[in-house]
Amino acid sequence: MAVIEEFASVEEVVDVSLDELIDFLMYHGKNRFDNTEAAARSLKKAARSSYRLSDSMADSVNLAMASSIQVIRTIQQELKVLKKAIMNHLETIPQTLDSVPSIGPIFTSGILAEVDIHQFQKQQQLAQFGGIAWNQDQSGDFTAKRTRLI
């Protein structure tokens, strides 16, 4: 995305020095490339061997790409807002689902969206419906508050 937004044409990618391109990729890639130099060489090679469009075609392709990039950015922003709303919603509901390994806030919210929790009178009934049960640990008048999930 950064390469498409930063460089106005393929010729600019070809003309930029390899060291500058490596620095650019390290900065915008947040140092996530295993071999940044190889990625920069591949990018330059792709730019050199790419087909050059006429100016009239280039304008329409650039417009289509700009629209696609805008859609991607909008979806990314919406996902951030949605994730924040889910996290806020989950904080208001007492959760036992988040204590189960590998069940995160997104999966938990999906479960809550699919199951009508108001049809269950107790948490144990909902847990049993979902195939989750806890051992009962009791002796005489003592009943443990924390029990093992089975």
Secondary structure, 3 states (H helix, E strand, C coil): CHHHHHCCCHHHHHHCCHHHHHHHHHHHCCCCCCCHHHHHHHHHHHHHHCCCCCHHHHHHHHHHHHHHHHHHHHHHHHHHHHHHHHHHHHHHCCCCHHHCCCCCHHHHHHHHHHCCHHHCCCHHHHHHHCCCCECCCEECCEECCCCCEC
